[in-house]
Amino acid sequence: MAYDYHGTRESNPVDLLTSAVFAAHFVNTVSPTFLAEIIEGKQEFIEPHLKQQLANKWHAGCAAGILNAPDPTFNPSSDNSLVRKFNEKDYAKGKLENKRALQKRLGLIRDDKAPIFFWPSRLDTIQKGSQLLAEVLYNVVSSYWSQNLEIVFVANGDFQQHFKNIVDYHRFHNRVAVCNFDENMARLAYAASDFILMPSRFEPCGLPQMIAPIYGCLTVAHDTGGLHDTVTHLDAENNAGNGFLFKFFNSDGLLWAIGQAMNFYNMPDKIKEKNIKRIMKQSLESFNHPVTARNYIDLYEKMLQRPLINSFA
């Protein structure tokens, strides 16, 4: 006899999640694009019966996607984990001091001009795209060797040892740091880094890509789910967009997006500063609890306008 859900899910004829979607008047997922991907059959791990019930709700106008929001403590102007607090007006000085502190703590090359890429998500083998970065890590570090490009992992997971092995083999210890997750270190890494890496195979919502730009750290991501809803490809010359997206889930796509990020990094300071200040300000205004709450209120008001009918009729 099984005593938990996972022990019975293959044999239990009752699917409580699918039944709940069927019985509900309205349902919501944690991003609009992830909901659309389920309905379009792009997420293979979603069981057919659940997909069908979500599609039924969608076509009836009774399904929505509402993004989560970061905790309000993720704000560089008030974050006590930082060596120096900052906002969009003095971000350059603030990020520099935090970069120096991170490099010192992790034993990285102490170079003010070194671009830092931060991996903020768990190192798993299914969702987060760890294998894509593993395939190109040597190429990335060696291609920007003269600029002392650095990569920082503050994350646990099955793939962590694989990255440690790569670092040991190539002797990248002063260019790549692989650390267990620590809340304070992660916050410092957001403030110190120039980019985060989120090459997820799928992403229902995601929070790091919302947190990072608040700290002036731009996102390199696979164009899927909640990442699609929160990251738009940067057009620095026209002061638009907030990150770097690649369409196809493969290492070539990730390598291309990292190259795009480095092209931006190597632009004149005046162009970079204008974009980063804009992105920090827009991110604070967009990725917060009041915005998310307003979307839920709008959904609840929409629900109240519908007549109560028997869902089983």
Contacts in CASP RR format, 6 or more apart in sequence:
PFRMAT RR
TARGET T0000
AUTHOR 0000-0000-0000
METHOD contacts of the structure
MODEL  1
MAYDYHGTRESNPVDLLTSAVFAAHFVNTVSPTFLAEIIEGKQEFIEPHL
KQQLANKWHAGCAAGILNAPDPTFNPSSDNSLVRKFNEKDYAKGKLENKR
ALQKRLGLIRDDKAPIFFWPSRLDTIQKGSQLLAEVLYNVVSSYWSQNLE
IVFVANGDFQQHFKNIVDYHRFHNRVAVCNFDENMARLAYAASDFILMPS
RFEPCGLPQMIAPIYGCLTVAHDTGGLHDTVTHLDAENNAGNGFLFKFFN
SDGLLWAIGQAMNFYNMPDKIKEKNIKRIMKQSLESFNHPVTARNYIDLY
EKMLQRPLINSFA
2 8 0 8 1.000
15 47 0 8 1.000
15 49 0 8 1.000
15 50 0 8 1.000
17 50 0 8 1.000
18 47 0 8 1.000
18 49 0 8 1.000
18 50 0 8 1.000
18 53 0 8 1.000
21 27 0 8 1.000
21 50 0 8 1.000
21 53 0 8 1.000
21 54 0 8 1.000
21 57 0 8 1.000
22 53 0 8 1.000
22 56 0 8 1.000
22 311 0 8 1.000
23 311 0 8 1.000
23 312 0 8 1.000
24 57 0 8 1.000
24 62 0 8 1.000
24 311 0 8 1.000
25 62 0 8 1.000
25 303 0 8 1.000
25 306 0 8 1.000
25 308 0 8 1.000
25 311 0 8 1.000
26 57 0 8 1.000
26 62 0 8 1.000
26 63 0 8 1.000
26 64 0 8 1.000
26 299 0 8 1.000
26 302 0 8 1.000
26 303 0 8 1.000
27 54 0 8 1.000
27 57 0 8 1.000
27 62 0 8 1.000
27 63 0 8 1.000
27 64 0 8 1.000
28 35 0 8 1.000
28 63 0 8 1.000
28 64 0 8 1.000
28 65 0 8 1.000
28 66 0 8 1.000
28 299 0 8 1.000
29 35 0 8 1.000
29 38 0 8 1.000
29 54 0 8 1.000
29 63 0 8 1.000
29 64 0 8 1.000
29 65 0 8 1.000
29 66 0 8 1.000
29 204 0 8 1.000
30 65 0 8 1.000
30 66 0 8 1.000
30 67 0 8 1.000
30 68 0 8 1.000
30 204 0 8 1.000
30 205 0 8 1.000
30 206 0 8 1.000
30 226 0 8 1.000
31 65 0 8 1.000
31 66 0 8 1.000
31 67 0 8 1.000
31 203 0 8 1.000
31 204 0 8 1.000
31 205 0 8 1.000
31 206 0 8 1.000
31 225 0 8 1.000
31 226 0 8 1.000
31 228 0 8 1.000
31 229 0 8 1.000
32 64 0 8 1.000
32 65 0 8 1.000
32 66 0 8 1.000
32 67 0 8 1.000
32 229 0 8 1.000
33 224 0 8 1.000
33 225 0 8 1.000
33 226 0 8 1.000
33 228 0 8 1.000
33 229 0 8 1.000
34 43 0 8 1.000
34 65 0 8 1.000
34 202 0 8 1.000
34 203 0 8 1.000
34 204 0 8 1.000
34 205 0 8 1.000
34 225 0 8 1.000
34 226 0 8 1.000
35 54 0 8 1.000
35 58 0 8 1.000
35 63 0 8 1.000
35 64 0 8 1.000
35 65 0 8 1.000
37 43 0 8 1.000
37 202 0 8 1.000
37 224 0 8 1.000
37 225 0 8 1.000
38 46 0 8 1.000
38 50 0 8 1.000
38 51 0 8 1.000
38 54 0 8 1.000
39 51 0 8 1.000
39 54 0 8 1.000
39 55 0 8 1.000
39 58 0 8 1.000
41 51 0 8 1.000
43 202 0 8 1.000
45 202 0 8 1.000
54 63 0 8 1.000
57 63 0 8 1.000
62 306 0 8 1.000
64 299 0 8 1.000
66 292 0 8 1.000
66 295 0 8 1.000
66 296 0 8 1.000
66 299 0 8 1.000
67 205 0 8 1.000
67 210 0 8 1.000
67 226 0 8 1.000
67 229 0 8 1.000
67 230 0 8 1.000
67 287 0 8 1.000
67 292 0 8 1.000
67 295 0 8 1.000
68 205 0 8 1.000
68 206 0 8 1.000
68 207 0 8 1.000
68 292 0 8 1.000
69 210 0 8 1.000
69 287 0 8 1.000
69 288 0 8 1.000
69 289 0 8 1.000
69 291 0 8 1.000
69 292 0 8 1.000
70 207 0 8 1.000
70 210 0 8 1.000
70 211 0 8 1.000
70 214 0 8 1.000
70 287 0 8 1.000
70 288 0 8 1.000
72 288 0 8 1.000
72 289 0 8 1.000
73 79 0 8 1.000
74 187 0 8 1.000
74 190 0 8 1.000
74 211 0 8 1.000
74 214 0 8 1.000
74 215 0 8 1.000
75 214 0 8 1.000
75 284 0 8 1.000
76 82 0 8 1.000
76 85 0 8 1.000
76 86 0 8 1.000
76 87 0 8 1.000
76 91 0 8 1.000
76 94 0 8 1.000
76 190 0 8 1.000
76 191 0 8 1.000
76 214 0 8 1.000
76 215 0 8 1.000
76 216 0 8 1.000
77 85 0 8 1.000
77 86 0 8 1.000
77 87 0 8 1.000
78 85 0 8 1.000
79 85 0 8 1.000
79 187 0 8 1.000
79 191 0 8 1.000
81 183 0 8 1.000
81 184 0 8 1.000
81 187 0 8 1.000
81 188 0 8 1.000
81 191 0 8 1.000
82 94 0 8 1.000
82 98 0 8 1.000
82 187 0 8 1.000
82 188 0 8 1.000
82 191 0 8 1.000
83 97 0 8 1.000
83 98 0 8 1.000
83 100 0 8 1.000
83 101 0 8 1.000
83 188 0 8 1.000
83 191 0 8 1.000
84 93 0 8 1.000
84 94 0 8 1.000
84 97 0 8 1.000
84 98 0 8 1.000
85 94 0 8 1.000
86 93 0 8 1.000
86 94 0 8 1.000
86 95 0 8 1.000
86 191 0 8 1.000
87 280 0 8 1.000
88 216 0 8 1.000
88 276 0 8 1.000
88 277 0 8 1.000
88 280 0 8 1.000
88 281 0 8 1.000
89 277 0 8 1.000
91 216 0 8 1.000
91 276 0 8 1.000
91 277 0 8 1.000
91 280 0 8 1.000
92 273 0 8 1.000
94 191 0 8 1.000
95 191 0 8 1.000
95 192 0 8 1.000
95 194 0 8 1.000
95 215 0 8 1.000
95 216 0 8 1.000
96 112 0 8 1.000
98 188 0 8 1.000
98 191 0 8 1.000
98 192 0 8 1.000
99 112 0 8 1.000
99 114 0 8 1.000
99 116 0 8 1.000
99 192 0 8 1.000
99 193 0 8 1.000
100 110 0 8 1.000
100 112 0 8 1.000
101 188 0 8 1.000
101 192 0 8 1.000
102 108 0 8 1.000
102 116 0 8 1.000
102 152 0 8 1.000
102 188 0 8 1.000
102 189 0 8 1.000
102 192 0 8 1.000
102 193 0 8 1.000
103 109 0 8 1.000
103 110 0 8 1.000
103 111 0 8 1.000
103 114 0 8 1.000
103 150 0 8 1.000
103 192 0 8 1.000
104 110 0 8 1.000
105 185 0 8 1.000
105 188 0 8 1.000
106 152 0 8 1.000
106 177 0 8 1.000
106 179 0 8 1.000
107 173 0 8 1.000
107 174 0 8 1.000
107 177 0 8 1.000
108 114 0 8 1.000
108 150 0 8 1.000
108 152 0 8 1.000
108 174 0 8 1.000
108 175 0 8 1.000
108 177 0 8 1.000
109 148 0 8 1.000
109 150 0 8 1.000
109 174 0 8 1.000
109 175 0 8 1.000
111 148 0 8 1.000
113 147 0 8 1.000
113 148 0 8 1.000
114 147 0 8 1.000
114 148 0 8 1.000
114 149 0 8 1.000
114 150 0 8 1.000
115 144 0 8 1.000
115 147 0 8 1.000
115 149 0 8 1.000
115 150 0 8 1.000
115 194 0 8 1.000
115 195 0 8 1.000
115 262 0 8 1.000
115 265 0 8 1.000
116 149 0 8 1.000
116 150 0 8 1.000
116 151 0 8 1.000
116 152 0 8 1.000
116 189 0 8 1.000
116 192 0 8 1.000
116 193 0 8 1.000
116 194 0 8 1.000
116 195 0 8 1.000
117 140 0 8 1.000
117 149 0 8 1.000
117 150 0 8 1.000
117 151 0 8 1.000
117 152 0 8 1.000
117 193 0 8 1.000
117 194 0 8 1.000
117 195 0 8 1.000
117 196 0 8 1.000
117 197 0 8 1.000
117 220 0 8 1.000
117 258 0 8 1.000
117 261 0 8 1.000
118 151 0 8 1.000
118 152 0 8 1.000
118 154 0 8 1.000
118 189 0 8 1.000
118 190 0 8 1.000
118 192 0 8 1.000
118 193 0 8 1.000
118 195 0 8 1.000
118 196 0 8 1.000
118 197 0 8 1.000
118 212 0 8 1.000
118 217 0 8 1.000
119 133 0 8 1.000
119 151 0 8 1.000
119 152 0 8 1.000
119 153 0 8 1.000
119 154 0 8 1.000
119 155 0 8 1.000
119 196 0 8 1.000
119 197 0 8 1.000
120 154 0 8 1.000
120 155 0 8 1.000
120 186 0 8 1.000
120 189 0 8 1.000
120 190 0 8 1.000
120 196 0 8 1.000
120 197 0 8 1.000
120 198 0 8 1.000
120 208 0 8 1.000
120 211 0 8 1.000
120 212 0 8 1.000
121 128 0 8 1.000
121 155 0 8 1.000
121 198 0 8 1.000
121 200 0 8 1.000
121 208 0 8 1.000
122 128 0 8 1.000
122 155 0 8 1.000
122 156 0 8 1.000
122 157 0 8 1.000
122 181 0 8 1.000
123 130 0 8 1.000
123 153 0 8 1.000
123 155 0 8 1.000
123 156 0 8 1.000
123 157 0 8 1.000
123 158 0 8 1.000
123 159 0 8 1.000
123 160 0 8 1.000
123 163 0 8 1.000
124 130 0 8 1.000
124 157 0 8 1.000
124 158 0 8 1.000
124 159 0 8 1.000
125 131 0 8 1.000
125 158 0 8 1.000
125 159 0 8 1.000
126 201 0 8 1.000
127 200 0 8 1.000
127 201 0 8 1.000
127 202 0 8 1.000
127 203 0 8 1.000
128 198 0 8 1.000
128 199 0 8 1.000
128 200 0 8 1.000
128 201 0 8 1.000
129 199 0 8 1.000
129 200 0 8 1.000
129 201 0 8 1.000
129 222 0 8 1.000
129 249 0 8 1.000
130 159 0 8 1.000
130 162 0 8 1.000
130 163 0 8 1.000
131 159 0 8 1.000
131 251 0 8 1.000
132 199 0 8 1.000
132 249 0 8 1.000
132 250 0 8 1.000
132 251 0 8 1.000
132 253 0 8 1.000
132 254 0 8 1.000
133 163 0 8 1.000
133 197 0 8 1.000
133 199 0 8 1.000
133 251 0 8 1.000
133 254 0 8 1.000
134 159 0 8 1.000
134 162 0 8 1.000
134 163 0 8 1.000
134 166 0 8 1.000
135 251 0 8 1.000
136 251 0 8 1.000
136 254 0 8 1.000
136 255 0 8 1.000
136 258 0 8 1.000
137 151 0 8 1.000
137 163 0 8 1.000
137 166 0 8 1.000
137 176 0 8 1.000
138 166 0 8 1.000
138 170 0 8 1.000
139 255 0 8 1.000
140 149 0 8 1.000
140 151 0 8 1.000
140 255 0 8 1.000
140 258 0 8 1.000
141 149 0 8 1.000
141 151 0 8 1.000
141 170 0 8 1.000
141 172 0 8 1.000
141 175 0 8 1.000
141 176 0 8 1.000
143 149 0 8 1.000
144 262 0 8 1.000
148 175 0 8 1.000
149 175 0 8 1.000
149 262 0 8 1.000
150 175 0 8 1.000
150 176 0 8 1.000
150 177 0 8 1.000
151 175 0 8 1.000
151 176 0 8 1.000
151 177 0 8 1.000
151 197 0 8 1.000
152 176 0 8 1.000
152 177 0 8 1.000
152 179 0 8 1.000
152 189 0 8 1.000
152 193 0 8 1.000
153 160 0 8 1.000
153 163 0 8 1.000
153 176 0 8 1.000
153 177 0 8 1.000
153 178 0 8 1.000
153 179 0 8 1.000
154 179 0 8 1.000
154 180 0 8 1.000
154 181 0 8 1.000
154 182 0 8 1.000
154 185 0 8 1.000
154 186 0 8 1.000
154 189 0 8 1.000
155 179 0 8 1.000
155 180 0 8 1.000
155 181 0 8 1.000
156 180 0 8 1.000
156 181 0 8 1.000
160 178 0 8 1.000
160 180 0 8 1.000
163 176 0 8 1.000
163 178 0 8 1.000
164 178 0 8 1.000
166 172 0 8 1.000
166 176 0 8 1.000
167 173 0 8 1.000
167 176 0 8 1.000
167 178 0 8 1.000
179 185 0 8 1.000
190 196 0 8 1.000
190 211 0 8 1.000
190 212 0 8 1.000
190 215 0 8 1.000
190 217 0 8 1.000
191 215 0 8 1.000
191 217 0 8 1.000
193 212 0 8 1.000
193 217 0 8 1.000
194 217 0 8 1.000
194 218 0 8 1.000
194 261 0 8 1.000
194 265 0 8 1.000
195 212 0 8 1.000
195 217 0 8 1.000
195 218 0 8 1.000
195 219 0 8 1.000
195 220 0 8 1.000
195 244 0 8 1.000
195 258 0 8 1.000
195 261 0 8 1.000
195 265 0 8 1.000
196 208 0 8 1.000
196 209 0 8 1.000
196 212 0 8 1.000
196 217 0 8 1.000
196 218 0 8 1.000
196 219 0 8 1.000
196 220 0 8 1.000
197 220 0 8 1.000
197 221 0 8 1.000
197 254 0 8 1.000
197 258 0 8 1.000
198 206 0 8 1.000
198 208 0 8 1.000
198 209 0 8 1.000
198 219 0 8 1.000
198 220 0 8 1.000
198 221 0 8 1.000
198 222 0 8 1.000
198 227 0 8 1.000
199 220 0 8 1.000
199 221 0 8 1.000
199 222 0 8 1.000
199 246 0 8 1.000
199 249 0 8 1.000
199 254 0 8 1.000
199 257 0 8 1.000
200 221 0 8 1.000
200 222 0 8 1.000
200 224 0 8 1.000
200 227 0 8 1.000
201 222 0 8 1.000
201 224 0 8 1.000
201 249 0 8 1.000
202 224 0 8 1.000
202 225 0 8 1.000
203 221 0 8 1.000
203 222 0 8 1.000
203 224 0 8 1.000
203 225 0 8 1.000
203 226 0 8 1.000
203 227 0 8 1.000
204 225 0 8 1.000
204 226 0 8 1.000
205 225 0 8 1.000
205 226 0 8 1.000
206 226 0 8 1.000
206 227 0 8 1.000
206 230 0 8 1.000
208 219 0 8 1.000
209 219 0 8 1.000
209 221 0 8 1.000
209 226 0 8 1.000
209 227 0 8 1.000
209 230 0 8 1.000
209 231 0 8 1.000
210 230 0 8 1.000
210 283 0 8 1.000
210 287 0 8 1.000
211 287 0 8 1.000
212 218 0 8 1.000
212 219 0 8 1.000
213 219 0 8 1.000
213 242 0 8 1.000
213 243 0 8 1.000
213 279 0 8 1.000
213 280 0 8 1.000
213 282 0 8 1.000
213 283 0 8 1.000
213 287 0 8 1.000
214 280 0 8 1.000
214 283 0 8 1.000
214 284 0 8 1.000
214 287 0 8 1.000
215 280 0 8 1.000
216 276 0 8 1.000
216 279 0 8 1.000
216 280 0 8 1.000
218 234 0 8 1.000
218 242 0 8 1.000
218 243 0 8 1.000
218 244 0 8 1.000
218 261 0 8 1.000
218 264 0 8 1.000
218 276 0 8 1.000
218 279 0 8 1.000
219 227 0 8 1.000
219 231 0 8 1.000
219 242 0 8 1.000
219 243 0 8 1.000
219 244 0 8 1.000
220 243 0 8 1.000
220 244 0 8 1.000
220 254 0 8 1.000
220 257 0 8 1.000
220 258 0 8 1.000
220 260 0 8 1.000
220 261 0 8 1.000
221 227 0 8 1.000
221 231 0 8 1.000
221 243 0 8 1.000
221 244 0 8 1.000
221 245 0 8 1.000
221 246 0 8 1.000
221 257 0 8 1.000
222 245 0 8 1.000
222 246 0 8 1.000
222 249 0 8 1.000
222 254 0 8 1.000
223 231 0 8 1.000
223 245 0 8 1.000
223 246 0 8 1.000
223 247 0 8 1.000
224 249 0 8 1.000
227 245 0 8 1.000
228 245 0 8 1.000
230 287 0 8 1.000
231 242 0 8 1.000
231 243 0 8 1.000
231 244 0 8 1.000
231 245 0 8 1.000
232 240 0 8 1.000
232 241 0 8 1.000
232 242 0 8 1.000
232 243 0 8 1.000
232 245 0 8 1.000
233 241 0 8 1.000
233 243 0 8 1.000
233 244 0 8 1.000
233 245 0 8 1.000
233 260 0 8 1.000
234 240 0 8 1.000
234 241 0 8 1.000
234 242 0 8 1.000
234 243 0 8 1.000
234 244 0 8 1.000
234 260 0 8 1.000
234 264 0 8 1.000
234 275 0 8 1.000
235 241 0 8 1.000
236 264 0 8 1.000
236 267 0 8 1.000
236 271 0 8 1.000
236 272 0 8 1.000
236 275 0 8 1.000
237 271 0 8 1.000
239 274 0 8 1.000
239 275 0 8 1.000
239 278 0 8 1.000
241 279 0 8 1.000
242 279 0 8 1.000
242 282 0 8 1.000
242 283 0 8 1.000
243 261 0 8 1.000
243 279 0 8 1.000
244 257 0 8 1.000
244 258 0 8 1.000
244 259 0 8 1.000
244 260 0 8 1.000
244 261 0 8 1.000
244 264 0 8 1.000
245 257 0 8 1.000
246 253 0 8 1.000
246 254 0 8 1.000
246 256 0 8 1.000
246 257 0 8 1.000
247 253 0 8 1.000
264 272 0 8 1.000
264 275 0 8 1.000
265 272 0 8 1.000
285 291 0 8 1.000
END
